[in-house]
Structure formats: structure tokens, C-alpha cells
């Protein structure tokens, strides 16, 4: 492959060769389904179609938090969507999320099913539906939502920017890695300064801002993202580390991180979740024994 500095973009881009990299088989410049496949539907009010990526984990943590508060209407079936195999391009999934990204939620608690897509939108929908993890006082609500949307705008620089060029691109491009590493470290510093003065992201209360930011930036701080902990010196962000450790002590966070997970220790993987007992009976280590 030629050096990146030698590339001159054409006047009009055309899709005439594979993109390369880990996700080349599913990357394409057009939307819509590639095949017909209906989505399964379970017995609970909420149907989640997802994968245990940071964006997926946001929603499963939220649902487990709501259930822990006693909101029985938050019972859910979590179905696994294998994005590496193109499951997000099935006709049923595209009908729920035309953008073909996990997670996607269908609320079947009313007469007409309601689809909700984009992880931040799902968190906000659930917070408003159940009246939890979103402050009602105007100033606190605005602060929470500002940080929620900060995450939505910032994480693409971490994932699609830094993560892609550092871990997944078919060639290492110094300029791209430096550019996005600089931005990610700036983002970590934003969080670190905020958490130096506040227990949680939104202030003194645990909210959907924490739930949204933790899987991405808490995961980065704990060394789970892209094998880049040493490269980014994540240990230097002491307040982010304190906050991440605090959230990891929550049983709801531990459970949420297990749902739709397909990597790591088999005991930490619950590919599908249909009832609370699944956490103790249907993790991959248990299924390997009974299967």
C-alpha cells in the first residue's frame, strides 16, 4: 500500500475497492437491508436488539438500574445482534433502526410499538418513561443533558477516530493516530477536571450522563479499549479512575456489562438476557457445562 502522503483524492469518490481493516466486510456507502430477517420478540415490555459494545452497554446498564429500583415495566429481552456478521442489515433490524447501528429498542408496553434508536435517545426515553436518573430541576437537568450530548459528540473521536486508526486500520498512519490521540487525551482531561470537583458527571447525583459516559471513557480508563491504556497514559487521570472504580462497584453496572457480551471470560458473557436468573444460569461458562 502506498504511503498516505502520496494519495491524491479524486474529484468524485467512487466505491470500487474494499476499504480494508477489520470491518471491511460490512462497510458500505449505502443504507438499507441486505437480507430479509425478522427480529425475535420475547415476552417482556421492552425488546432490545444489541451487542455488548460501549453503546450497547449503556442501555443494558440503564435497564438493570431501573429494575433495581423496582420498575417492573423495565423488564426486557436482550437479543444478540452480531454486527461482524452483518446482523444489523437484516430487514427487521433496519425497520427498527434505519441507520443500522446497535442498540435498538422496541417498547411494546402500549397498544402501538414504539421504536427508539441511538443509545443517547434510548437513555433519555427510558429516563423520561420511568422518571429516573434524569434530574427534574431545570439547572441540574440541563447539566445532565449537556454531558449526555457531550458523550454523543465526543465518543466518535475515541472510537471511529482513535480506535480505528490505532487498532483496526490496515496501516498505521502517524498523523491520524497523533491527531486523535491528542483529542482523546483532551477529552479525558475534560472529564478529569469535571470529576475533580464533582462526585458524578452531572454533579452529586448518579444520572444518565454517568451511564452514557462510563462504557466509553470508564472502559478506556480501566484498559478495556483498543489495548491503548499505556499509550494514552490513562492512569494519569486520577479522578476518572476514581469515578470508574466507584461505578464498577454497582451490581447493576456489573450485570449490564455482561448482557450481549461475546468476548472476555465465559463467566462474564450473557449472550441473551430474558430474565434475571439468566445471570446465574445462562452465562457462557454455564452453557458450556450443560450443553
C-alpha positions in Angstrom: 0.0 0.0 0.0 1.3 3.4 -0.9 2.2 6.0 1.8 -0.7 8.1 2.9 1.1 11.3 1.8 1.1 10.1 -1.8 -2.6 9.8 -2.1 -4.5 12.5 -4.1 -8.3 12.3 -3.7 -10.2 12.1 -7.0 -12.7 14.8 -7.9 -15.5 12.3 -7.3 -15.2 9.4 -4.8 -16.4 6.0 -6.1 -16.8 2.7 -4.2 -14.6 0.5 -6.4 -12.4 -1.4 -3.9 -12.6 -2.9 -0.4 -11.9 -0.4 2.4 -9.6 -2.7 4.3 -9.3 -3.1 8.0 -11.1 -5.2 10.5 -14.6 -4.2 9.4 -14.1 -4.2 5.6 -16.7 -6.9 5.1 -19.5 -4.8 6.5 -18.5 -1.3 5.4 -20.6 0.1 2.6 -21.7 3.6 1.4 -25.4 2.8 1.1 -28.2 2.3 3.6 -31.0 -0.3 3.8 -31.2 -4.0 4.4 -29.0 -6.6 2.7 -31.2 -9.5 3.5 -34.7 -10.5 4.9 -34.7 -11.4 8.5 -37.4 -10.8 11.1 -36.4 -9.9 14.6 -37.4 -12.2 17.5 -39.8 -10.9 20.1 -39.9 -12.0 23.7 -42.5 -11.7 26.4 -41.3 -8.5 28.2 -42.5 -4.9 27.6 -39.1 -3.9 26.2 -37.2 -5.6 23.4 -33.5 -4.8 23.0 -31.5 -5.7 19.9 -27.9 -5.1 20.7 -24.3 -6.2 21.3 -22.1 -5.6 24.3 -20.1 -2.7 22.8 -19.9 0.6 24.8 -23.0 1.9 23.1 -24.9 -1.3 23.8 -23.7 -1.5 27.4 -25.2 2.0 28.1 -28.7 0.7 27.6 -28.3 -2.6 29.5 -26.8 -0.8 32.5 -29.8 1.6 32.4 -32.3 -1.2 32.2 -30.6 -3.1 35.1 -30.6 0.2 37.1 -34.3 0.7 36.5 -35.1 -2.9 37.5 -33.1 -2.5 40.7 -35.3 0.5 41.6 -38.3 -1.7 41.3 -39.6 -0.6 37.9 -41.1 -3.9 36.7 -42.1 -2.2 33.4 -38.4 -2.1 32.6 -38.2 -5.9 32.2 -36.6 -6.7 28.9 -35.5 -9.3 26.5 -32.0 -8.6 25.1 -31.3 -10.2 21.7 -27.8 -10.5 20.3 -27.1 -8.7 17.0 -23.8 -9.9 15.6 -22.6 -6.8 13.8 -19.5 -8.5 12.5 -21.8 -10.9 10.5 -23.9 -8.0 9.3 -26.9 -8.7 11.5 -27.7 -5.0 11.7 -28.5 -5.1 8.0 -31.4 -7.6 8.3 -34.8 -6.2 7.2 -36.3 -6.4 10.7 -33.4 -4.6 12.3 -33.4 -1.8 9.7 -37.1 -1.4 10.3 -36.3 -0.5 13.9 -33.1 1.5 13.2 -32.7 2.7 9.6 -29.2 3.7 10.5 -28.2 0.0 11.0 -26.4 0.6 14.3 -26.9 -1.1 17.7 -28.5 -0.7 20.1 -32.2 -0.5 19.0 -35.2 -0.8 21.3 -38.8 -1.5 20.8 -41.2 -0.6 23.6 -44.2 -2.9 23.3 -45.9 -1.9 26.5 -48.6 0.1 24.8 -51.1 -0.5 22.0 -48.7 0.5 19.3 -45.0 -0.5 19.5 -42.6 2.4 19.7 -39.1 2.2 18.2 -36.2 4.0 19.7 -32.7 4.1 18.2 -29.4 5.8 19.0 -28.1 5.0 22.5 -28.4 8.5 23.9 -32.0 8.7 22.7 -32.8 5.4 24.3 -31.3 6.5 27.7 -33.4 9.7 27.5 -36.5 7.8 26.5 -36.2 5.4 29.4 -35.3 8.1 31.9 -38.4 10.1 31.0 -40.6 7.0 30.8 -39.7 5.8 34.3 -38.8 9.2 35.9 -35.4 8.1 37.0 -31.7 9.1 36.5 -32.7 12.4 35.0 -33.0 15.4 37.3 -36.2 17.5 37.2 -34.8 20.8 38.5 -34.0 22.9 35.4 -30.3 23.6 36.1 -29.5 20.0 37.1 -31.4 18.6 34.1 -29.6 20.9 31.7 -26.2 19.9 33.2 -27.1 16.2 32.9 -28.2 16.6 29.3 -25.2 18.7 28.3 -22.9 15.9 29.4 -25.1 13.2 27.8 -24.8 15.1 24.5 -21.1 15.7 25.1 -20.6 12.0 25.1 -22.6 11.5 21.9 -20.5 14.1 20.2 -17.1 13.1 21.7 -17.1 9.3 21.5 -16.8 9.1 17.7 -13.4 10.7 18.1 -12.5 8.0 20.5 -14.0 5.1 18.6 -14.2 5.9 14.9 -11.2 8.2 15.1 -8.5 7.0 17.6 -9.7 3.4 18.0 -10.0 2.8 14.2 -6.6 4.2 13.3 -4.8 2.8 16.3 -6.2 -0.7 16.4 -8.2 -1.5 13.3 -6.8 0.3 10.2 -4.9 -1.8 7.8 -1.9 0.5 8.0 -0.6 2.8 10.8 -0.8 6.4 9.9 1.2 8.6 12.3 -0.7 11.8 11.5 -4.1 10.1 12.1 -3.1 8.4 15.3 -1.5 11.6 16.7 -4.5 13.7 15.7 -7.0 11.5 17.5 -4.8 10.6 20.5 -4.4 14.3 21.2 -8.2 14.7 21.1 -8.9 11.7 23.3 -6.4 12.9 25.9 -8.1 16.3 25.8 -11.5 14.6 26.4 -10.1 12.6 29.3 -8.8 15.9 30.8 -12.2 17.5 30.4 -13.7 14.6 32.4 -10.9 14.6 34.9 -11.3 18.3 35.7 -15.1 17.9 36.0 -14.7 14.9 38.3 -12.1 16.7 40.5 -15.0 18.9 41.6 -18.0 16.6 41.4 -18.7 13.0 42.6 -20.6 12.2 39.4 -20.5 13.7 36.0 -23.7 15.7 36.4 -22.9 16.8 40.0 -23.7 14.9 43.2 -26.2 12.5 41.7 -25.8 9.5 39.5 -27.6 10.1 36.2 -27.8 9.0 32.6 -24.8 11.2 32.0 -22.7 8.7 34.0 -24.4 5.7 32.4 -23.6 7.1 28.9 -20.0 8.1 29.5 -18.9 5.2 31.6 -18.8 2.4 29.0 -16.6 4.5 26.7 -14.4 6.6 29.0 -14.6 4.5 32.1 -13.7 1.5 29.9 -10.8 3.4 28.4 -9.5 4.3 31.9 -9.7 0.7 33.0 -7.8 -0.5 30.0 -10.6 -2.2 28.1 -10.5 -0.1 24.9 -8.2 -0.8 21.9 -5.2 -2.0 24.0 -4.3 1.6 24.4 -4.1 2.2 28.2 -0.3 2.6 28.3 -0.2 4.5 25.0 -2.7 7.1 26.4 -1.3 7.1 30.0 -4.8 6.6 31.3 -3.5 6.1 34.8 -2.7 9.8 35.0 -6.4 10.7 35.0 -6.9 10.1 38.7 -10.4 11.5 39.1 -11.7 9.5 36.1 -10.1 6.4 37.7 -11.9 7.1 41.0 -15.2 7.6 39.3 -14.8 4.5 37.1 -13.9 2.3 40.1 -17.0 3.7 42.0 -19.3 2.8 39.2 -17.8 -0.7 38.8 -18.8 -1.4 42.4 -22.5 -1.2 41.4 -24.1 -4.6 40.8 -26.2 -3.1 38.2 -23.2 -2.0 36.2 -21.6 -5.4 36.5 -24.8 -7.0 35.2 -25.2 -4.5 32.4 -21.7 -5.2 31.2 -22.5 -8.9 30.8 -25.5 -8.6 28.6 -24.9 -9.3 24.9 -21.2 -9.6 25.6 -19.3 -12.0 23.3 -15.7 -11.6 24.4 -13.8 -12.0 27.6 -14.2 -14.6 30.3 -17.1 -17.0 29.6 -18.5 -16.3 33.0 -18.9 -12.6 32.0 -20.8 -13.3 28.8 -24.6 -13.5 28.8 -25.3 -13.6 25.0 -29.1 -13.2 25.6 -31.0 -12.0 28.6 -34.6 -12.9 29.1 -34.9 -12.9 32.9 -32.8 -12.0 36.0 -32.0 -15.7 36.6 -30.1 -15.8 33.3 -27.1 -14.1 35.0 -26.5 -17.1 37.2 -27.7 -19.9 34.9 -27.0 -18.9 31.3 -23.6 -17.3 31.1 -21.3 -19.0 28.6 -19.4 -21.0 31.2 -22.7 -22.5 32.5 -23.9 -23.3 29.0 -20.6 -25.0 28.2 -21.2 -27.3 31.1 -24.9 -28.1 30.5 -24.5 -28.2 26.7 
